[in-house]
Amino acid sequence: MIVGVDLAAKEKTGIAIISNREIETFEVSSDDEIIDATVNADLVLFDAPLSLPRGRCCLEMECECSRFGHFRKADLEIRKYGRVLPLTFPYMKMLTYRGIRLKETLESLNPNLLIIETHPGTAQKLINLYRISSIFRIKWDELSPHEFDATIAALTGYFYLKGEYKILGDPSEGAIILPEPL
């Protein structure tokens, strides 16, 4: 089972579950609901930063570690596809802390769970949604924006398992996985 999570800092989080070529989508609000939806998966892809830039202990501007910058290598590499916000922006900081916390919790509950980071806004530019619709039954126009991004995240996981992906960044710092262009 592959689960895509369009994590939100404050509003609803989108979830998409791929199982047997079927996709189920829904929205949740709490960390407990996210954990319940993902803990028994084989692969979870988060649309959220899951690590800090190398050398950083936090994302606070007043901290001595701020000298190590606002971006990870993956964040800098993904910029060739479009704009990304620094992890130190208030919303991104909240999202990053939440993503890291959920990743750590899920890994402690299920050590076999593979958790990776993706960026659906970029992934969508690389895949053909009409081709995807011939593989999976998806009614794109019926999805909320959060369910849409969660579905793109889950589909990135599908391509990851097929070996059709690229890695941005340094895995030891935190990589972003994208599907190979279709």
C-alpha positions as CSV (number, residue, x, y, z in Angstrom):
1,M,0.0,0.0,0.0
2,I,1.3,3.4,-1.0
3,V,0.1,6.6,0.8
4,G,0.5,10.1,-0.3
5,V,0.2,12.9,2.3
6,D,-0.3,16.5,1.4
7,L,0.7,17.7,4.8
8,A,-0.6,21.1,6.0
9,A,0.7,23.3,8.7
10,K,-2.7,24.4,9.9
11,E,-5.6,23.4,7.5
12,K,-6.8,20.0,6.4
13,T,-4.3,17.4,5.2
14,G,-5.0,15.4,2.1
15,I,-4.5,11.6,2.0
16,A,-4.4,9.4,-1.0
17,I,-4.1,5.6,-0.7
18,I,-3.1,3.4,-3.6
19,S,-4.0,-0.3,-3.2
20,N,-4.5,-2.7,-6.1
21,R,-4.6,0.0,-8.7
22,E,-7.4,1.8,-6.8
23,I,-7.0,5.2,-5.3
24,E,-8.9,6.4,-2.2
25,T,-8.7,10.0,-1.2
26,F,-9.9,11.9,1.9
27,E,-8.9,14.8,4.2
28,V,-8.0,14.7,7.9
29,S,-7.1,17.3,10.5
30,S,-5.1,15.7,13.3
31,D,-1.8,14.0,13.6
32,D,-3.5,10.9,15.0
33,E,-5.7,10.6,11.9
34,I,-2.6,10.9,9.7
35,I,-0.8,8.2,11.7
36,D,-3.8,5.9,11.5
37,A,-4.0,6.3,7.7
38,T,-0.2,5.7,7.2
39,V,1.3,3.5,9.9
40,N,0.4,0.2,8.1
41,A,1.5,1.3,4.6
42,D,4.6,0.0,2.8
43,L,5.5,3.4,1.5
44,V,4.5,6.9,2.5
45,L,5.3,10.1,0.6
46,F,5.0,13.4,2.3
47,D,4.5,16.7,0.5
48,A,6.5,18.4,3.3
49,P,10.1,18.9,4.3
50,L,11.2,16.0,6.5
51,S,14.6,17.2,7.5
52,L,16.6,20.3,8.3
53,P,19.5,21.8,6.3
54,R,22.8,20.3,7.2
55,G,24.3,21.9,10.3
56,R,20.9,23.2,11.5
57,C,19.5,22.1,14.9
58,C,16.4,24.2,14.3
59,L,14.9,26.8,12.0
60,E,15.0,29.7,14.4
61,M,16.7,32.8,13.1
62,E,18.1,33.7,16.5
63,C,19.9,30.4,16.8
64,E,23.6,30.1,16.1
65,C,22.9,27.3,13.6
66,S,21.2,29.9,11.3
67,R,24.6,30.5,9.8
68,F,24.1,27.2,7.9
69,G,21.3,28.7,5.7
70,H,17.7,28.4,4.8
71,F,17.8,25.6,2.2
72,R,18.9,22.0,1.9
73,K,20.7,20.8,-1.3
74,A,17.4,19.3,-2.4
75,D,15.6,22.6,-2.0
76,L,18.2,24.3,-4.2
77,E,18.1,21.6,-6.9
78,I,14.3,21.7,-7.1
79,R,14.4,25.4,-7.9
80,K,15.3,24.6,-11.5
81,Y,11.6,23.5,-11.8
82,G,10.1,26.5,-10.0
83,R,10.0,28.5,-6.9
84,V,10.3,27.0,-3.4
85,L,10.1,28.8,-0.1
86,P,12.9,28.8,2.5
87,L,12.4,26.4,5.3
88,T,12.7,29.4,7.8
89,F,9.5,31.1,6.5
90,P,6.9,30.9,9.3
91,Y,4.5,28.6,7.4
92,M,7.3,26.4,6.1
93,K,8.9,26.2,9.6
94,M,5.6,24.9,11.0
95,L,5.2,22.5,8.2
96,T,8.8,21.2,8.5
97,Y,8.6,20.7,12.2
98,R,5.3,18.8,11.8
99,G,6.7,16.7,9.0
100,I,9.8,15.7,11.0
101,R,7.7,14.9,14.1
102,L,5.3,12.7,12.1
103,K,8.2,10.9,10.3
104,E,9.8,10.1,13.6
105,T,6.6,8.9,15.2
106,L,5.8,6.7,12.2
107,E,9.3,5.2,12.1
108,S,9.0,4.4,15.8
109,L,5.6,2.7,15.3
110,N,6.6,0.8,12.1
111,P,10.4,0.4,11.5
112,N,9.7,-1.3,8.1
113,L,7.8,1.7,6.8
114,L,9.6,3.6,4.0
115,I,9.0,7.3,4.3
116,I,10.2,9.7,1.6
117,E,9.7,13.4,0.7
118,T,8.3,14.6,-2.6
119,H,7.0,17.8,-4.1
120,P,3.7,17.3,-6.0
121,G,3.8,20.8,-7.5
122,T,6.9,19.8,-9.4
123,A,6.0,16.1,-9.9
124,Q,2.8,17.2,-11.6
125,K,4.9,19.0,-14.2
126,L,6.8,15.8,-15.0
127,I,3.9,13.3,-15.4
128,N,1.1,13.1,-17.9
129,L,-2.2,13.1,-15.9
130,Y,-4.1,11.6,-18.9
131,R,-1.7,8.7,-19.1
132,I,-2.1,8.2,-15.4
133,S,-5.9,8.1,-15.7
134,S,-5.5,5.1,-18.1
135,I,-3.7,3.2,-15.3
136,F,-5.7,4.3,-12.3
137,R,-9.4,5.4,-12.2
138,I,-9.0,9.0,-11.0
139,K,-11.7,11.7,-11.3
140,W,-9.2,14.7,-11.1
141,D,-12.0,17.3,-11.1
142,E,-13.7,15.7,-8.0
143,L,-10.6,16.0,-5.8
144,S,-10.0,18.9,-3.3
145,P,-6.7,20.7,-3.8
146,H,-5.2,18.7,-0.8
147,E,-6.5,15.4,-2.2
148,F,-5.1,16.3,-5.6
149,D,-1.6,16.9,-4.2
150,A,-1.8,13.8,-2.0
151,T,-2.7,11.8,-5.2
152,I,0.3,13.2,-7.0
153,A,2.5,12.2,-4.0
154,A,1.1,8.7,-4.0
155,L,1.6,8.4,-7.7
156,T,5.2,9.4,-7.3
157,G,5.5,6.5,-4.9
158,Y,4.1,4.2,-7.6
159,F,6.8,5.4,-10.0
160,Y,9.4,5.1,-7.2
161,L,8.6,1.4,-6.7
162,K,8.8,0.9,-10.5
163,G,12.3,2.5,-10.4
164,E,11.1,5.4,-12.5
165,Y,12.3,8.3,-10.4
166,K,15.0,10.8,-9.8
167,I,16.6,11.9,-6.5
168,L,17.2,15.6,-5.8
169,G,19.6,16.5,-3.0
170,D,21.8,14.5,-0.7
171,P,20.0,11.6,1.0
172,S,22.1,12.1,4.1
173,E,20.7,15.6,4.5
174,G,17.2,14.9,3.1
175,A,16.3,14.1,-0.5
176,I,13.2,14.9,-2.6
177,I,12.0,12.1,-4.9
178,L,10.3,13.0,-8.2
179,P,8.9,10.8,-11.0
180,E,10.9,10.5,-14.2
181,P,9.2,12.6,-16.9
182,L,6.5,10.7,-18.8
